[in-house]
Amino acid sequence: MRGMNAHPPLPRCCTALDDRWPLPRALAGVHLLSTRFDPALLDPEDFPRWGIPTPRGVSKRQAEFLAGRLCARQALLRLTGAPAVPTVAADRSPCWPAGVVGSITHGAGWAGVVVAHQQAWRGLGLDIEQQLEPERADRLASEILTADELQGYAALPAVQRAQRVTLTFSLKESLFKALYPLVKRRFYFQDAELVACDASGFARLRLLTELSSQWRHGAELEGQFSAFDDHLLTLVSIPA
């Protein structure tokens, strides 16, 4: 018999949870947990075993949901001392416990979560993407990039074009995840622009729309990013 505080066996489709910080700058009080997952190894019994509701959909969708919620459960245990599985709101966003902010991301076999106390951080947005192929990046460029962001784009080598679109896409996804819980208003790729980024993995974004009395046109937010194993991870954080 397992002890009262023992965890169930880790799902076979997930690797051991990793608490290493993969981004350039660790943030005080922010917990980041990640795992890699393989939908082919999904066991439906892992959902009730870990107290995670079974989502509808194919095995890939179910495996990424399991991996993300597993990371969230264990990150909340570390943060608050109590494990909790975020439910899904009507707008599909995760519902965090009172006093907690967080963000979940998953894609291409990797899932990760950031959580923190609201008294220290007002918003967190985490996003993982696979690097786009140049042909797909070129097709998406005018949708993702603003007119200013498109300046000089065509003159770049194909690989750099793909990196620019992937990075801008991911940072804007992270921006949305960080801000949406604060403004409760949807905004889109053309409503923000990447105004600075550097080789050390730091970025700055600027709003191009009015979201609230506090988050107005021209407001700027900090982001960071890191590339690994053909993945790109981005984080936008809003201190309290």
N, CA and C of each residue as an Amber inpcrd file, in Angstrom:
protein
   720
   0.8560000  -1.2040000   0.0000000   0.0000000   0.0000000   0.0000000
   0.8820000   1.2400000   0.0000000   0.5390000   2.2080000  -0.8530000
   1.3170000   3.4490000  -0.8850000   1.0430000   4.2710000   0.3720000
   2.0550000   5.0170000   0.8090000   1.8460000   5.9310000   1.9160000
   0.8480000   7.0110000   1.5370000   0.2720000   7.6630000   2.5350000
  -0.7820000   8.6470000   2.2700000  -0.2850000   9.7950000   1.4060000
   1.0010000  10.1250000   1.5120000   1.5230000  11.2520000   0.7660000
   2.2290000  10.8390000  -0.5250000   2.2160000   9.5410000  -0.8480000
   2.8870000   9.0730000  -2.0460000   2.0650000   9.4220000  -3.2790000
   2.7660000   9.6460000  -4.3820000   2.0800000   9.9350000  -5.6290000
   1.7310000   8.6310000  -6.3300000   0.7100000   8.6470000  -7.1930000
   0.4790000   7.4880000  -8.0600000   1.6840000   7.3020000  -8.9800000
   1.7850000   6.1540000  -9.6290000   2.8760000   5.9670000 -10.5950000
   2.7830000   7.0200000 -11.7050000   3.9350000   7.5100000 -12.1150000
   3.9620000   8.4950000 -13.1900000   3.3850000   7.8720000 -14.4530000
   2.5380000   8.5970000 -15.1900000   2.0130000   8.0410000 -16.4420000
   3.1470000   7.5730000 -17.3510000   2.9390000   6.4180000 -17.9640000
   3.9710000   5.8360000 -18.8240000   4.2510000   6.7200000 -20.0360000
   3.2630000   7.5410000 -20.4230000   3.4490000   8.3980000 -21.6000000
   4.2590000   9.6490000 -21.2950000   4.5870000   9.8860000 -20.0040000
   5.3110000  11.1060000 -19.6120000   6.6730000  10.7640000 -19.0240000
   7.6580000  11.5950000 -19.3200000   8.9520000  11.4580000 -18.6610000
   8.8710000  12.0720000 -17.2600000   9.8770000  11.8110000 -16.4360000
   9.9340000  12.4120000 -15.1040000   9.8580000  13.9270000 -15.2130000
   9.1280000  14.5560000 -14.2850000   8.9610000  16.0060000 -14.3410000
  10.3050000  16.7040000 -14.1210000  10.5340000  17.7410000 -14.9100000
  11.8100000  18.4580000 -14.9310000  11.5830000  19.8680000 -14.3920000
  12.3190000  20.2520000 -13.3600000  12.1570000  21.6000000 -12.8000000
  13.3200000  22.5230000 -13.1610000  14.1210000  22.1110000 -14.1370000
  15.1940000  23.0170000 -14.5810000  14.5840000  24.2030000 -15.3140000
  15.1940000  25.3740000 -15.1500000  14.7000000  26.5960000 -15.7850000
  15.3780000  26.7270000 -17.1470000  14.6460000  26.5740000 -18.2570000
  15.2850000  26.5470000 -19.5760000  15.4230000  27.9130000 -20.2340000
  14.9540000  28.9590000 -19.5740000  14.9700000  30.3070000 -20.1480000
  16.1390000  31.1150000 -19.5900000  16.4570000  32.2600000 -20.2000000
  17.6630000  33.0050000 -19.7850000  17.6610000  33.4720000 -18.3370000
  16.4980000  33.8930000 -17.8240000  16.4810000  34.4640000 -16.4710000
  15.3900000  33.8170000 -15.6360000  15.7900000  33.2010000 -14.5300000
  14.8100000  32.6420000 -13.5950000  14.0790000  33.7850000 -12.8960000
  12.8000000  33.5960000 -12.6250000  11.9750000  34.6180000 -11.9940000
  11.6820000  34.2140000 -10.5480000  11.8990000  35.1430000  -9.6320000
  11.7150000  34.8570000  -8.2110000  10.2740000  34.4280000  -7.9380000
  10.1230000  33.3050000  -7.2570000   8.8020000  32.8440000  -6.8550000
   8.0120000  32.1380000  -7.9380000   8.5890000  31.9890000  -9.1310000
   7.8920000  31.3120000 -10.2290000   8.4090000  29.8820000 -10.3400000
   7.4800000  28.9180000 -10.3310000   7.8310000  27.5120000 -10.5010000
   7.5390000  27.0890000 -11.9330000   8.5170000  26.4490000 -12.5750000
   8.3420000  25.9220000 -13.9180000   8.6030000  24.4230000 -13.8810000
   7.6220000  23.6440000 -14.3240000   7.7720000  22.1920000 -14.4360000
   7.4460000  21.7840000 -15.8600000   8.1780000  20.8030000 -16.3820000
   7.9300000  20.3410000 -17.7430000   8.0800000  18.8290000 -17.8210000
   7.5630000  18.2750000 -18.8930000   7.7060000  16.8460000 -19.1750000
   7.6390000  16.6430000 -20.6760000   8.1710000  15.5510000 -21.1390000
   7.9680000  15.1220000 -22.5200000   6.9400000  13.9950000 -22.5030000
   6.1340000  13.9240000 -23.5560000   5.0740000  12.9090000 -23.5590000
   4.9680000  12.2490000 -24.9320000   4.4880000  11.0020000 -24.9110000
   4.3260000  10.2040000 -26.1220000   2.8970000   9.6900000 -26.1640000
   2.0550000  10.2230000 -27.0510000   0.6460000   9.7890000 -27.1090000
   0.4780000   8.2870000 -27.3290000   1.4690000   7.6420000 -27.9650000
   1.3620000   6.2010000 -28.2300000   1.3740000   5.3850000 -26.9390000
   1.8660000   5.9740000 -25.8610000   1.9660000   5.2520000 -24.5790000
   0.8710000   5.6580000 -23.5960000  -0.1310000   6.3800000 -24.0680000
  -1.1940000   6.8670000 -23.1820000  -1.9990000   5.7140000 -22.5980000
  -2.2090000   5.7550000 -21.2920000  -3.0780000   4.8080000 -20.5820000
  -4.2640000   5.6050000 -20.0330000  -5.5000000   5.3550000 -20.5220000
  -6.6600000   6.1190000 -20.0520000  -6.8560000   6.0750000 -18.5430000
  -6.3230000   5.0460000 -17.8860000  -6.4820000   4.9370000 -16.4320000
  -5.6580000   5.9740000 -15.6800000  -4.7130000   6.6050000 -16.3720000
  -3.9080000   7.6240000 -15.6910000  -4.7380000   8.8540000 -15.3220000
  -5.8380000   9.1090000 -16.0360000  -6.6760000  10.2680000 -15.7050000
  -7.3130000  10.1160000 -14.3160000  -8.0770000   9.0480000 -14.0540000
  -8.6220000   8.9040000 -12.6990000  -7.5390000   8.6780000 -11.6440000
  -6.4510000   8.0430000 -12.0410000  -5.3650000   7.7640000 -11.0920000
  -4.7940000   9.0600000 -10.5250000  -4.7180000  10.1030000 -11.3660000
  -4.1550000  11.3890000 -10.9560000  -5.2210000  12.4430000 -10.6850000
  -6.4980000  12.0650000 -10.7590000  -7.5680000  13.0240000 -10.4940000
  -7.7070000  14.0780000 -11.5650000  -7.3890000  13.7100000 -12.8040000
  -7.4610000  14.6290000 -13.9370000  -8.6360000  14.2180000 -14.8150000
  -9.5670000  15.1190000 -15.1190000 -10.7100000  14.7530000 -15.9610000
 -10.2490000  14.3570000 -17.3680000 -10.8890000  13.3590000 -17.9390000
 -10.5270000  12.8850000 -19.2760000 -11.1370000  13.8080000 -20.3310000
 -10.3080000  14.4350000 -21.1530000 -10.8620000  15.3080000 -22.1940000
 -11.3460000  14.4980000 -23.3900000 -12.2280000  15.1010000 -24.1570000
 -12.6130000  14.4820000 -25.4110000 -11.4850000  14.6380000 -26.4200000
 -11.5290000  13.8100000 -27.4700000 -10.5540000  13.9780000 -28.5420000
  -9.6920000  12.7560000 -28.7500000  -8.7850000  12.8700000 -29.7040000
  -7.8930000  11.7720000 -30.0620000  -6.8070000  11.6400000 -29.0010000
  -6.0150000  10.5780000 -29.1160000  -5.0040000  10.2880000 -28.0940000
  -3.9780000  11.4150000 -27.9660000  -3.6440000  12.0820000 -29.0710000
  -2.6840000  13.1910000 -28.9920000  -3.2340000  14.2910000 -28.1060000
  -4.4880000  14.6730000 -28.3180000  -5.1240000  15.7130000 -27.5100000
  -5.1960000  15.2710000 -26.0510000  -5.5480000  14.0320000 -25.8070000
  -5.6570000  13.5410000 -24.4360000  -4.2950000  13.5030000 -23.7500000
  -3.2600000  13.0620000 -24.4800000  -1.9240000  12.9630000 -23.8790000
  -1.3730000  14.3380000 -23.5280000  -1.5680000  15.3260000 -24.3900000
  -1.0470000  16.6530000 -24.0780000  -1.8070000  17.2920000 -22.9200000
  -3.1190000  17.0130000 -22.8220000  -3.8980000  17.5220000 -21.6960000
  -3.4150000  16.8810000 -20.3990000  -3.2190000  15.5550000 -20.4230000
  -2.7200000  14.8450000 -19.2400000  -1.3660000  15.3860000 -18.8180000
  -0.4530000  15.5480000 -19.7770000   0.8930000  16.0220000 -19.4540000
   0.8560000  17.4320000 -18.8770000   0.0540000  18.3170000 -19.4800000
  -0.0340000  19.6910000 -18.9910000  -0.6350000  19.7700000 -17.6020000
  -1.7410000  19.0330000 -17.3910000  -2.3920000  19.0690000 -16.0690000
  -1.5460000  18.3690000 -15.0070000  -0.8060000  17.3590000 -15.3870000
   0.0990000  16.7150000 -14.4330000   1.1610000  17.7080000 -13.9650000
   1.7580000  18.4470000 -14.9110000   2.7400000  19.4760000 -14.5410000
   2.0990000  20.5380000 -13.6490000   0.8570000  20.9460000 -13.9890000
   0.1750000  21.9730000 -13.1990000  -0.0850000  21.4810000 -11.7770000
  -0.5610000  20.2400000 -11.6690000  -0.8580000  19.6770000 -10.3460000
   0.3720000  19.6950000  -9.4540000   1.4950000  19.2480000 -10.0120000
   2.7060000  19.1550000  -9.2020000   3.3390000  20.5220000  -8.9630000
   3.1940000  21.4460000  -9.9170000   3.7080000  22.8050000  -9.7040000
   2.9220000  23.5020000  -8.5970000   1.6010000  23.2950000  -8.5790000
   0.7840000  23.8970000  -7.5220000   1.1010000  23.2700000  -6.1650000
   1.4200000  21.9930000  -6.1530000   1.8380000  21.3460000  -4.9040000
   3.1000000  22.0100000  -4.3660000   4.0400000  22.2850000  -5.2440000
   5.2780000  22.9410000  -4.8120000   5.0180000  24.3740000  -4.3520000
   4.1240000  25.0660000  -5.0530000   3.8730000  26.4780000  -4.7480000
   3.0630000  26.6590000  -3.4740000   1.9990000  25.8680000  -3.3260000
   1.0320000  26.0900000  -2.2450000   1.0250000  25.0060000  -1.1790000
   1.6670000  23.8710000  -1.4740000   1.6150000  22.7450000  -0.5450000
   0.4050000  21.8550000  -0.7490000  -0.4740000  22.2240000  -1.7040000
  -1.6800000  21.4300000  -1.9690000  -1.7720000  21.1610000  -3.4670000
  -1.8670000  19.8940000  -3.8780000  -2.0150000  19.6090000  -5.2990000
  -3.3970000  20.0110000  -5.7850000  -3.4900000  20.5550000  -6.9760000
  -4.7730000  20.9320000  -7.5590000  -4.6530000  20.8230000  -9.0680000
  -5.7470000  20.4410000  -9.6970000  -5.7810000  20.3290000 -11.1590000
  -6.6650000  21.4600000 -11.6900000  -6.1070000  22.4100000 -12.4310000
  -6.9300000  23.5160000 -12.9470000  -8.0590000  22.9970000 -13.8330000
  -9.2710000  23.4480000 -13.5690000 -10.4000000  23.1080000 -14.4280000
 -10.3580000  23.9890000 -15.6730000 -11.2640000  23.7330000 -16.6050000
 -11.3010000  24.4670000 -17.8660000 -12.4940000  25.4150000 -17.8500000
 -12.2210000  26.7100000 -18.0210000 -13.2880000  27.7190000 -18.0320000
 -14.0580000  27.6580000 -19.3480000 -15.1570000  28.3890000 -19.3980000
 -15.9780000  28.4220000 -20.6140000 -15.2000000  28.9530000 -21.8040000
 -14.2130000  29.8300000 -21.5600000 -13.4070000  30.3740000 -22.6600000
 -12.1790000  29.5080000 -22.9560000 -12.1330000  28.3070000 -22.3560000
 -11.0850000  27.3000000 -22.5510000  -9.7960000  27.5980000 -21.8050000
  -9.7560000  28.6750000 -21.0280000  -8.5590000  28.9730000 -20.2580000
  -8.5700000  28.1630000 -18.9590000  -7.3910000  27.8740000 -18.3880000
  -7.3460000  27.1430000 -17.1250000  -7.7860000  28.0150000 -15.9540000
  -8.4940000  27.4140000 -15.0020000  -8.9360000  28.1170000 -13.7870000
  -7.9600000  27.7910000 -12.6610000  -7.1730000  28.7690000 -12.2630000
  -6.1760000  28.5570000 -11.2090000  -6.7930000  28.8020000  -9.8380000
  -6.2290000  28.2080000  -8.7880000  -6.7340000  28.4770000  -7.4340000
  -6.6360000  29.9600000  -7.0950000  -7.4550000  30.4100000  -6.1670000
  -7.4370000  31.8100000  -5.7420000  -6.0290000  32.2000000  -5.3000000
  -5.5920000  33.3670000  -5.7420000  -4.2910000  33.8750000  -5.3430000
  -3.1290000  33.3540000  -6.1570000  -3.4270000  32.5800000  -7.2260000
  -2.3720000  31.9720000  -8.0420000  -2.5420000  32.4250000  -9.4890000
  -1.4340000  32.6900000 -10.1580000  -1.4410000  32.8980000 -11.6090000
  -0.6020000  31.7970000 -12.2380000  -0.9140000  31.4720000 -13.4800000
  -0.1620000  30.4120000 -14.1280000  -0.4370000  30.3500000 -15.6060000
   0.2740000  29.4590000 -16.2730000   0.1110000  29.2570000 -17.7160000
   0.5660000  27.8490000 -18.0500000  -0.1720000  27.2070000 -18.9690000
   0.1250000  25.8510000 -19.4270000   0.3820000  25.9010000 -20.9220000
   1.3680000  25.1360000 -21.3830000   1.5990000  25.0240000 -22.8220000
   1.9990000  23.5990000 -23.1630000   1.6760000  23.1810000 -24.3620000
   2.0960000  21.8540000 -24.8300000   2.1360000  21.8480000 -26.3410000
   3.0510000  21.0540000 -26.8700000   3.1810000  20.9400000 -28.3120000
   4.3810000  20.0990000 -28.6730000   4.2350000  19.3180000 -29.7440000
   5.3480000  18.5240000 -30.2720000   6.0110000  17.6590000 -29.1950000
   5.1880000  17.0620000 -28.3360000   5.7200000  16.1240000 -27.3560000
   6.3370000  16.7480000 -26.1200000   6.1190000  18.0490000 -25.8870000
   6.6650000  18.7320000 -24.7010000   5.5360000  19.5100000 -24.0410000
   5.4400000  19.4200000 -22.7260000   4.4420000  20.1830000 -21.9740000
   5.1230000  20.8750000 -20.8080000   4.6570000  22.0790000 -20.5000000
   5.2440000  22.8230000 -19.4020000   4.2410000  23.7590000 -18.7520000
   4.5520000  24.1520000 -17.5210000   3.6740000  25.0060000 -16.7210000
   4.5240000  25.9850000 -15.9270000   4.0300000  27.2120000 -15.7930000
   4.5840000  28.1520000 -14.8190000   3.4640000  28.5670000 -13.8590000
   3.7780000  28.6590000 -12.5730000   2.8150000  29.1350000 -11.5770000
   3.5450000  30.0340000 -10.5850000   2.7910000  30.9620000  -9.9880000
   3.3480000  31.8710000  -8.9870000   2.2030000  32.4490000  -8.1690000
   2.5510000  33.0450000  -7.0330000   1.5490000  33.7380000  -6.2280000
   1.2070000  35.0780000  -6.8680000  -0.0680000  35.4030000  -6.8450000
  -0.5590000  36.6320000  -7.4760000   0.0120000  37.8770000  -6.8080000
   0.3800000  37.7800000  -5.5560000   0.9160000  38.9490000  -4.8720000
   2.2980000  39.3240000  -5.4130000   2.9510000  38.3880000  -6.1130000
   4.2690000  38.6580000  -6.6890000   4.2150000  38.8790000  -8.1970000
   3.3040000  38.1800000  -8.8720000   3.2070000  38.2640000 -10.3370000
   1.7480000  38.4010000 -10.7390000   1.4580000  39.3950000 -11.5590000
   0.0780000  39.6310000 -11.9960000  -0.3000000  38.7360000 -13.1710000
   0.6770000  38.4190000 -13.9910000   0.3780000  37.6160000 -15.1660000
   1.5890000  36.8440000 -15.6480000   1.3520000  35.6190000 -16.1460000
   2.3960000  34.7760000 -16.7280000   1.8360000  34.1510000 -17.9910000
   2.6230000  34.1540000 -19.0440000   2.2200000  33.5000000 -20.2810000
   3.3710000  32.6790000 -20.8250000   3.1480000  31.3750000 -20.9920000
   4.1820000  30.4440000 -21.4590000   3.7070000  29.8020000 -22.7570000
   4.6240000  29.6720000 -23.7440000   4.2460000  29.0540000 -25.0100000
   5.4110000  28.2550000 -25.5790000   5.1010000  27.0700000 -26.1130000
   6.0960000  26.2350000 -26.7850000   5.6690000  26.0580000 -28.2370000
   6.6170000  26.1730000 -29.1470000   6.3390000  25.9790000 -30.5720000
   7.4810000  25.1830000 -31.1990000   7.1440000  24.4310000 -32.2450000
   8.1800000  23.8670000 -33.0870000   8.6070000  24.9290000 -34.0910000
   9.9040000  24.9520000 -34.4010000  10.3790000  25.9110000 -35.3980000
   9.6450000  25.6660000 -36.7230000   9.1110000  26.7280000 -37.3030000
   8.4010000  26.6260000 -38.5720000   9.3820000  26.3520000 -39.7160000
   8.9030000  25.6180000 -40.7000000   9.6490000  25.4870000 -41.9420000
   9.5420000  26.8020000 -42.7140000  10.5680000  27.1700000 -43.4850000
  10.5440000  28.4580000 -44.1900000   9.3140000  28.6590000 -45.0690000
   8.8760000  27.6300000 -45.7740000   7.7250000  27.7910000 -46.6600000
   6.4780000  28.1500000 -45.8620000   6.2680000  27.4870000 -44.7480000
   5.0860000  27.7770000 -43.9290000   5.2250000  29.1500000 -43.2760000
   6.4200000  29.4930000 -42.8380000   6.6410000  30.8140000 -42.2420000
   6.2890000  31.9220000 -43.2330000   6.6980000  31.7590000 -44.4740000
   6.3980000  32.7780000 -45.4760000   4.8950000  32.9010000 -45.7130000
   4.1710000  31.7810000 -45.6530000   2.7230000  31.8370000 -45.8450000
   2.0350000  32.5580000 -44.6930000   2.6010000  32.4280000 -43.4870000
   1.9720000  32.9970000 -42.2940000   2.4530000  34.4140000 -41.9710000
   3.5260000  34.8420000 -42.6160000   4.1980000  36.0690000 -42.1890000
   3.2620000  37.2700000 -42.1260000   2.4490000  37.4820000 -43.1520000
   1.6070000  38.6790000 -43.1660000   0.4840000  38.6090000 -42.1440000
   0.1630000  37.4040000 -41.6840000  -0.8530000  37.2590000 -40.6340000
  -0.2660000  37.5160000 -39.2530000   0.9730000  37.0730000 -39.0420000
   1.6130000  37.1510000 -37.7240000   2.3110000  38.4900000 -37.5140000
   2.9860000  38.9940000 -38.5500000   3.8200000  40.1820000 -38.4180000
   3.0590000  41.4390000 -38.8250000   3.2800000  42.5150000 -38.0870000
   2.7280000  43.8200000 -38.4710000   3.5460000  44.3850000 -39.6200000
   3.0730000  45.4950000 -40.1760000   3.7970000  46.1400000 -41.2740000
   5.2140000  46.5120000 -40.8500000   5.3720000  47.0230000 -39.6260000
   6.7100000  47.3780000 -39.1540000   7.5780000  46.1360000 -38.9780000
   6.9860000  45.0430000 -38.4860000   7.7480000  43.8050000 -38.2860000
   8.1480000  43.1760000 -39.6210000   7.4050000  43.4740000 -40.6670000
   7.7090000  42.9230000 -41.9930000   8.8390000  43.6590000 -42.7010000
   9.2220000  44.8220000 -42.1790000  10.2950000  45.5760000 -42.8210000
  11.5920000  44.7670000 -42.7990000  12.1820000  44.5870000 -43.9440000
  13.4250000  43.8230000 -44.0490000  13.2460000  42.3250000 -44.0670000
  12.0020000  41.8680000 -43.9120000  11.7530000  40.4260000 -43.8320000
  12.1620000  39.7040000 -45.1100000  11.7540000  40.2250000 -46.2510000
  11.9800000  39.5350000 -47.5210000  13.4660000  39.3770000 -47.8350000
  14.2980000  40.2630000 -47.2980000  15.7340000  40.2110000 -47.5990000
  16.4890000  39.1980000 -46.7460000  15.8430000  38.6540000 -45.7310000
  16.5130000  37.7050000 -44.8440000  16.6550000  36.3400000 -45.5110000
  17.6910000  35.5700000 -45.1420000  17.7680000  34.1840000 -45.5960000
  16.5550000  33.3900000 -45.0900000  16.2280000  32.3070000 -45.7590000
  15.0150000  31.5440000 -45.4470000  14.9660000  31.0910000 -43.9890000
  16.0790000  30.6150000 -43.4750000  16.0810000  30.1180000 -42.0930000
  15.8000000  31.2480000 -41.1130000  16.3810000  32.4180000 -41.3510000
  16.1400000  33.5500000 -40.4570000  14.7050000  34.0510000 -40.5550000
  14.1200000  33.9890000 -41.7460000  12.7060000  34.3520000 -41.8790000
  11.8400000  33.4230000 -41.0310000  12.1200000  32.1490000 -41.1100000
  11.3410000  31.1760000 -40.3400000  11.5120000  31.3980000 -38.8430000
  12.7290000  31.7030000 -38.4250000  12.9760000  31.9600000 -37.0020000
  12.2350000  33.2090000 -36.5430000  12.2060000  34.2370000 -37.3730000
  11.5250000  35.4770000 -36.9980000  10.0230000  35.2450000 -36.8280000
   9.4130000  34.5430000 -37.7540000   7.9740000  34.3040000 -37.6560000
   7.6600000  33.4150000 -36.4590000   8.4580000  32.3660000 -36.2540000
   8.2230000  31.4790000 -35.1070000   8.3360000  32.2310000 -33.7940000
   9.3910000  33.0370000 -33.6520000   9.6030000  33.7830000 -32.4110000
   8.4840000  34.7920000 -32.1770000   8.1150000  35.5360000 -33.2100000
   7.0710000  36.5420000 -33.0500000   5.7340000  35.8920000 -32.7230000
   5.4240000  34.8070000 -33.4100000   4.1930000  34.0670000 -33.1350000
   4.1570000  33.6230000 -31.6750000   5.2280000  32.9910000 -31.2150000
   5.2410000  32.4360000 -29.8600000   5.1840000  33.5240000 -28.7970000
   5.9360000  34.6050000 -28.9850000   5.9040000  35.6960000 -28.0060000
   4.5180000  36.3330000 -27.9320000   3.8370000  36.4630000 -29.0540000
   2.4930000  37.0400000 -29.0300000   1.4940000  36.0760000 -28.3890000
   1.7070000  34.7720000 -28.5580000   0.8810000  33.7970000 -27.8440000
   1.0910000  33.9350000 -26.3330000   2.3450000  34.0420000 -25.9150000
   2.6360000  34.2100000 -24.4890000   2.0660000  35.5180000 -23.9570000
   2.1580000  36.5720000 -24.7590000   1.5840000  37.8650000 -24.3660000
   0.0860000  37.7330000 -24.1200000  -0.6030000  37.0520000 -25.0180000
  -2.0430000  36.8720000 -24.8570000  -2.3550000  36.1070000 -23.5660000
  -1.6160000  35.0350000 -23.3180000  -1.8670000  34.2330000 -22.1180000
  -1.6180000  35.0320000 -20.8390000  -0.6300000  35.9260000 -20.8700000
  -0.3260000  36.7340000 -19.6800000  -1.3660000  37.8140000 -19.4440000
  -1.8750000  38.4180000 -20.5320000  -2.7600000  39.5770000 -20.3940000
  -4.2490000  39.2260000 -20.3500000  -4.6450000  38.1800000 -21.0470000
  -6.0820000  37.9030000 -21.1550000  -6.7720000  37.7640000 -19.7880000
  -6.1730000  37.0640000 -18.8040000  -6.8580000  36.9790000 -17.5020000
  -7.0450000  38.3280000 -16.8290000  -6.2340000  39.3260000 -17.1970000
  -6.3340000  40.6540000 -16.5910000  -7.3530000  41.5360000 -17.3010000
  -7.4750000  41.3940000 -18.6160000  -8.3470000  42.2910000 -19.3770000
  -9.6400000  41.6200000 -19.8330000  -9.6510000  40.2590000 -19.8500000
 -10.8310000  39.4960000 -20.2920000 -11.3390000  39.9710000 -21.6500000
 -10.3910000  40.2480000 -22.5200000 -10.7370000  40.7150000 -23.8590000
  -9.7680000  40.0930000 -24.8550000 -10.3060000  39.5230000 -25.9110000
  -9.4570000  38.8840000 -26.9080000  -8.7520000  39.9330000 -27.7670000
  -7.5100000  39.6270000 -28.1290000  -6.7910000  40.4700000 -29.0790000
  -5.9410000  39.5520000 -29.9450000  -5.3830000  40.1110000 -31.0150000
  -4.8640000  39.2670000 -32.0820000  -3.4490000  39.6760000 -32.4710000
  -2.8770000  38.9470000 -33.4310000  -1.4650000  39.1420000 -33.7670000
  -1.1410000  40.5690000 -34.1990000  -2.0770000  41.2300000 -34.8690000
  -1.8220000  42.5860000 -35.3400000  -2.0040000  43.6360000 -34.2390000
  -2.3910000  43.1960000 -33.0470000  -2.6340000  44.1200000 -31.9320000
  -1.4180000  44.2980000 -31.0290000  -0.2920000  43.7220000 -31.4180000
   0.9520000  43.8780000 -30.6430000   2.1090000  43.7040000 -31.6060000
   3.2570000  44.2610000 -31.2320000   4.4320000  44.0870000 -32.0820000
   5.6650000  43.8260000 -31.2350000   6.5720000  43.0720000 -31.8220000
   7.8650000  42.7960000 -31.2010000   8.7930000  43.9550000 -31.5430000
   9.1910000  44.7160000 -30.5230000   9.9920000  45.9210000 -30.7910000
  11.4780000  45.7100000 -30.5240000  11.8230000  44.6400000 -29.7950000
  13.2390000  44.3740000 -29.5370000  13.4180000  42.9220000 -29.1390000
  14.5170000  42.3320000 -29.5910000  14.9370000  41.0180000 -29.0910000
  16.4300000  40.9120000 -29.3240000  17.0910000  40.1170000 -28.5240000
  18.5370000  40.0050000 -28.6720000  18.9720000  38.5490000 -28.5590000
  20.2280000  38.3140000 -28.8830000  20.7570000  36.9590000 -28.9380000
  20.8020000  36.2900000 -27.5690000  20.7210000  37.0770000 -26.4960000
  20.7530000  36.4920000 -25.1570000  19.3910000  35.9700000 -24.7180000
  18.3430000  36.2040000 -25.5210000  17.0410000  35.6180000 -25.2320000
  16.0530000  36.5400000 -24.5520000  16.2560000  37.8510000 -24.6630000
  15.3160000  38.7970000 -24.0650000  14.5880000  39.5640000 -25.1680000
  13.3220000  39.9180000 -24.8820000  12.4860000  40.5720000 -25.8900000
  11.5930000  41.6020000 -25.2230000  11.0820000  42.5210000 -26.0350000
  10.1280000  43.5190000 -25.5530000   9.0090000  43.6410000 -26.5810000
   7.7690000  43.6510000 -26.0960000   6.6050000  43.7660000 -26.9580000
   5.8240000  45.0160000 -26.6140000   5.1280000  45.5580000 -27.6230000
   4.3450000  46.7750000 -27.4320000   2.9100000  46.5380000 -27.9000000
   1.9470000  46.9800000 -27.0910000   0.5480000  46.8810000 -27.4890000
   0.2200000  47.9320000 -28.5460000  -0.5950000  47.5300000 -29.5180000
  -1.0420000  48.4390000 -30.5640000  -2.5510000  48.6440000 -30.5040000
  -3.1330000  48.3160000 -29.3500000  -4.5730000  48.4500000 -29.1760000
  -4.8650000  48.7900000 -27.7240000  -6.0750000  49.2950000 -27.4700000
  -6.5000000  49.6060000 -26.1030000  -7.2250000  48.3840000 -25.5420000
  -6.6860000  47.8010000 -24.4880000  -7.3120000  46.6300000 -23.8810000
  -8.0670000  46.9730000 -22.6010000  -7.6060000  47.9910000 -21.8940000
  -8.2650000  48.4280000 -20.6620000  -7.6940000  49.7930000 -20.2990000
  -8.1790000  50.3510000 -19.2080000  -7.6730000  51.6580000 -18.7840000
  -6.1970000  51.5830000 -18.3940000  -5.7500000  50.4160000 -17.9930000
  -4.3430000  50.2500000 -17.6220000  -3.4950000  49.7700000 -18.7990000
  -4.0300000  48.8640000 -19.5910000  -3.2780000  48.2920000 -20.7000000
  -3.6910000  48.9920000 -21.9890000  -2.9970000  50.0920000 -22.2490000
  -3.3500000  50.9830000 -23.3440000  -2.3750000  50.8200000 -24.5170000
  -2.7470000  51.3970000 -25.6390000  -1.8820000  51.4360000 -26.8120000
  -0.5230000  52.0130000 -26.4110000   0.5350000  51.3100000 -26.7530000
   1.8830000  51.7740000 -26.4380000   2.4870000  51.1400000 -25.1970000
   1.6820000  50.4480000 -24.3810000   2.2320000  49.7800000 -23.1930000
   3.2250000  48.7010000 -23.6330000   4.3260000  48.5610000 -22.9050000
   5.3470000  47.5830000 -23.2610000   5.5130000  46.5410000 -22.1710000
   5.8240000  45.3200000 -22.5920000   5.9900000  44.1970000 -21.6760000
   7.2650000  43.4480000 -22.0380000   7.8400000  42.8080000 -21.0250000
   9.0900000  42.0750000 -21.2120000   8.8100000  40.5950000 -21.4750000
   9.6300000  40.0140000 -22.3300000   9.5580000  38.5860000 -22.5990000
  10.9470000  37.9860000 -22.6560000  10.9990000  36.6690000 -22.6410000
  12.2620000  35.9640000 -22.8240000  11.9980000  34.6830000 -23.6030000
  13.0680000  34.1370000 -24.1960000  12.8800000  32.9670000 -25.0480000
  14.1340000  32.1060000 -25.0560000  13.9270000  30.8430000 -25.4260000
  15.0270000  29.8930000 -25.4930000  14.6870000  28.8300000 -26.5240000
  15.6800000  28.4290000 -27.3250000  15.4910000  27.3790000 -28.3270000
  16.2010000  26.1060000 -27.8650000  15.5480000  24.9720000 -28.0450000
  16.1660000  23.6820000 -27.7220000  15.4500000  22.5770000 -28.5010000
  16.2160000  21.6460000 -29.0210000  15.6740000  20.4660000 -29.7110000
  14.6110000  20.8300000 -30.7450000  14.8650000  21.8430000 -31.5550000
  13.9220000  22.2850000 -32.5780000  12.6310000  22.8450000 -31.9860000
  12.6360000  23.1600000 -30.6950000  11.5140000  23.8180000 -30.0300000
  11.9120000  25.2500000 -29.7120000  10.9100000  26.1010000 -29.5810000
  11.1200000  27.4740000 -29.0970000  10.1740000  27.6960000 -27.9380000
  10.7250000  28.0770000 -26.7890000   9.9340000  28.3510000 -25.5910000
   9.9770000  29.8500000 -25.3080000   8.8160000  30.4500000 -25.0560000
   8.7580000  31.8720000 -24.7260000   7.9590000  32.0900000 -23.4540000
   8.2800000  33.1610000 -22.7570000   7.5910000  33.5190000 -21.5160000
   7.4330000  35.0310000 -21.4480000   6.2200000  35.4900000 -21.1880000
   5.9510000  36.8990000 -20.8880000   5.4790000  36.9680000 -19.4450000
   6.0900000  37.8370000 -18.6550000   5.7860000  37.9180000 -17.2360000
   5.4650000  39.3610000 -16.8510000   4.4480000  39.5190000 -15.9870000
   4.0150000  40.8350000 -15.5440000   4.1450000  40.8900000 -14.0180000
   5.1500000  41.6030000 -13.5060000   5.3080000  41.6650000 -12.0470000
   4.1760000  42.4390000 -11.3840000   3.9200000  42.1100000 -10.1300000
   2.8760000  42.8000000  -9.3750000   3.3300000  44.2180000  -9.0680000
